[in-house]
Amino acid sequence: MIKVAAILVAAAMALFYFTRDLGAGPSASKPKSAAASFEKLAHLPDAVQESSGLLALPQKGLYLTHNDAGNKPYLYEIDEKGGIEATYKLNIRNVDWEDLAKDDDGYVYIAETGNNNNNRRELMVYKLKLDNPEQVQKISFTYEDQKAYPPSKKDRNFDVEAIFYSQGSIYLVTKDRGQKATAKVYKVPAEAGTYTAKLIGSSKINAQITGADISPDEEKVALLSEGKIHLFTGFDSPDTFYKGKKQELRLKDAGQTEGIAFEDEETLVITSEGGNLYRYHL
């Protein structure tokens, strides 16, 4: 009987350690699901029903956004519950504002770059500070490889709805309206003037890009399309982010997602033209 009891005790102990190592014990942590990573924060206020661009302000839980083409040239400061904290009324036109970016010196950049028909010649990025919104600088540009206005339908890849700032430059990412297959990346200085936007690379993405941002540590770039985040990591510099490891993250039931911004290295906020504010934990 003693031998039998010893064998049973040994078997029980082995079973305990085996199941603990498999994660069956009560203290084991479960992998975070995609659903747990993505949450709706709020419905956007009535004034922001066509949110197109988004950035996270330095004050935690506050964001800046604007409406799409033809709406008032206003920037709206909103909180994570969807409340409007401030409205900045700018004395410039909103022909087709598409995205926002910011730098470490407090400048905000507005992408006046919407180009649905690929025939616009007056493309620019506005540069301003929120504490002095009357003083607006213009970064005007044309694309170095655009020769026709508009080009043939299959070559219409000069619409930009996504920008981000890094190290003194503005990066512009195209929305491929011709073949919906390639996101081109251009670069211009983040200083007032007139420039030729330099084509620095491209990425094969079977989607149309609607927003972009770079993480505060500049180790991740997130591109946005309808219902998806295209996350790039492992690149040498922002100039070559499109050569990094690419991961696709699905945003279930998010609709027409348009604006994206990093809150911190592991957290993104997203807006949709359907009027919602979301958060995604990487």
Sequence and secondary structure as in RCSB ss.txt:
>XXXX:A:sequence
MIKVAAILVAAAMALFYFTRDLGAGPSASKPKSAAASFEKLAHLPDAVQESSGLLALPQKGLYLTHNDAGNKPYL
YEIDEKGGIEATYKLNIRNVDWEDLAKDDDGYVYIAETGNNNNNRRELMVYKLKLDNPEQVQKISFTYEDQKAYP
PSKKDRNFDVEAIFYSQGSIYLVTKDRGQKATAKVYKVPAEAGTYTAKLIGSSKINAQITGADISPDEEKVALLS
EGKIHLFTGFDSPDTFYKGKKQELRLKDAGQTEGIAFEDEETLVITSEGGNLYRYHL
>XXXX:A:secstr
 HHHHHHHHHHHHHHHHHHHHTT STT      HHHHEEEEEE  GGGSSEEEEEE SSTTEEEEEE TTS SEE
EEEETTS EEEEEE SS  SSEEEEEE TTSEEEEEE   TTS    EEEEEEETTEEEEEEEEEEEETT  SSS
  GGG   EEEEEEEETTEEEEEEE TTTS EEEEEEEESSSEEEEEEEEEEEE SS   EEEE TTSSEEEEEE
TTEEEEEES SSGGGGGGSEEEEEE TT  SEEEEEEEETTEEEEEETTSEEEEEE 
